[in-house]
Amino acid sequence: MLYIVTKLVTEGQQKAFSIIGASEDKKRAASIAAEVYKDYNKNASFQNIEMITEWLATRQNYSFRKDKDHRLQLAITPLEGEVQPEEKQLVFSAAAEEEELMRRVSQALFEGKHTAERGPKAQTHSCPLES
C-alpha cells in the first residue's frame, strides 16, 4: 500500500493544495507530514511534533490554525489499486468547513438572542440582525 501525503494551506482567501510525498510505510508518511507542520509552526516543541506524528499515523489527518486567516491541513491518503472508492476520494473540503462555521455562528446568534429575550421582564434588548 502507498500513502500519499498532502497539505492545504489557507491564508486569507488564498488556498494552496500540494502533494508533499509518498511512502509505503504509514509511520514514515506521518513523519513527512509532521516535518511540514514543523516548518509551518516554528514554535512547535519536540513533544508537540511527536504527538502530531502519532496523531497522523493513527487518524491520517491533522488541522492547525495559527489564527482565523491562516490554517494548515495535512492528510495521509492510503492508496491501494488504481481507483479509490468515492468516500475516500475527497482529501479536503474547505467549503464544508466554511459551511460548518456559518452554521455554528448562526446557532450562537440565535441562542444569544433567545437568552436576551428571556430577561427579567422578557424585554428584548438585543440589536436587530441585518441581512
JOUR-V623340 format. One record per residue. N is the residue number from 1. RES is the residue in three letters. PHI is phi in whole degrees, 0 to 359 (* if undefined). Layout:
n	res	phi
N	RES	PHI
N	RES	PHI
//
This chain:
n	res	phi
1	MET	*
2	LEU	250
3	TYR	248
4	ILE	263
5	VAL	256
6	THR	231
7	LYS	221
8	LEU	230
9	VAL	251
10	THR	247
11	GLU	229
12	GLY	66
13	GLN	270
14	GLN	269
15	LYS	230
16	ALA	232
17	PHE	255
18	SER	221
19	ILE	265
20	ILE	275
21	GLY	177
22	ALA	211
23	SER	207
24	GLU	274
25	ASP	248
26	LYS	297
27	LYS	293
28	ARG	293
29	ALA	299
30	ALA	295
31	SER	289
32	ILE	298
33	ALA	295
34	ALA	294
35	GLU	296
36	VAL	297
37	TYR	299
38	LYS	299
39	ASP	291
40	TYR	284
41	ASN	248
42	LYS	296
43	ASN	269
44	ALA	292
45	SER	277
46	PHE	300
47	GLN	296
48	ASN	297
49	ILE	294
50	GLU	297
51	MET	297
52	ILE	293
53	THR	300
54	GLU	295
55	TRP	299
56	LEU	296
57	ALA	294
58	THR	273
59	ARG	268
60	GLN	67
61	ASN	203
62	TYR	206
63	SER	229
64	PHE	234
65	ARG	242
66	LYS	290
67	ASP	203
68	LYS	294
69	ASP	254
70	HIS	234
71	ARG	213
72	LEU	239
73	GLN	240
74	LEU	244
75	ALA	216
76	ILE	241
77	THR	249
78	PRO	287
79	LEU	234
80	GLU	228
81	GLY	85
82	GLU	259
83	VAL	238
84	GLN	283
85	PRO	298
86	GLU	303
87	GLU	291
88	LYS	254
89	GLN	284
90	LEU	282
91	VAL	268
92	PHE	226
93	SER	224
94	ALA	295
95	ALA	298
96	ALA	297
97	GLU	292
98	GLU	294
99	GLU	296
100	GLU	295
101	LEU	299
102	MET	295
103	ARG	297
104	ARG	292
105	VAL	297
106	SER	299
107	GLN	296
108	ALA	295
109	LEU	297
110	PHE	298
111	GLU	295
112	GLY	295
113	LYS	294
114	HIS	297
115	THR	294
116	ALA	296
117	GLU	290
118	ARG	267
119	GLY	299
120	PRO	303
121	LYS	247
122	ALA	56
123	GLN	262
124	THR	270
125	HIS	244
126	SER	273
127	CYS	282
128	PRO	291
129	LEU	281
130	GLU	256
131	SER	268
//
